[in-house]
Amino acid sequence: MLEKEEINSLNKSARVAGFLYLVVNLPAPFALLYLPSHLIVRGDAAATASNIMASESLFRLGIVGILYISIASIFLVLALYQLLKVVNKNMASLMVIFALTAVPIAMLNEVNNLAVLQLLSGADYLKVFTTEQLQALVYLFLRLHSQGLNIAQIFWGLWLFPMGYLVFKSGFLPRLLGILLMIGCFGYVLQSFAAFLGYNVSIIFFTSWGELLFLLWLLIKGVNVEQWEKRSAESA
């Protein structure tokens, strides 16, 4: 029989991982969905620049939000690694590699948004450009930022496949969650490559529910501790 203290410790670790998953993604709807739709006017560089200048604080908050997501995701993937490595250490390591690869891509991509702020700063050295040229450059950097997010999104998807596989094989978490997580992987990757091929498709909303269900399961239910201990003994 497992001691109560050991059961509580494992479930506490699972709930910490679930909590981290939640707090990592809290700024995502604001930074990735609301801000672009609120500030960027498709095909209209002048209106877009005007919107950003009128809502500079919101725009800066969006930059901070992406940086926060990137940094916090490091702690999340390490917490999940500790929970899932008993299933297959190589697959758990692959999960970490994919997740961490997205971090520098997403963070460095924010340089494009910082360039937008510089272009709209009214600095003296920018007077060589006309207003129309500055607005066009702003729109260009915003487009580059969007493409950079598509690149990061590939790895936001790829890390879900080994994680889903681990959950599916674990025995201490529902197999259905593993299947949904692997489906989520293909949703992110397909949407990114579709964008690079010139197709504007949005399938993530339909394929990413596994992540929400997974974090809720960790927060509310935790893990089957006896099965986790069995897996741990097998991998020792």
Protein Blocks (a to p, Z undefined) as FASTA:
>chain_A
ZZfklmmmmmmmmmmmmmmmmmmmmmmmmmmmmmmmmmmcghiaklmmmmmmmmmmmmmm
mmmmmmmmmmmmmmmmmmmmmmmmmmommlmmmmmmmmmmmmmmmmmmmmmmmmmmmmmn
opaklmmpcfklmmmmmmmmmmmmmmmmmmmmmmmmmmmmmmmmmmmmnopacfklmmmm
mmmmmmmmmmmmmmmnopacdfklmmmmmmmmmmmmmmmnopafklmmmmmmmmZZ
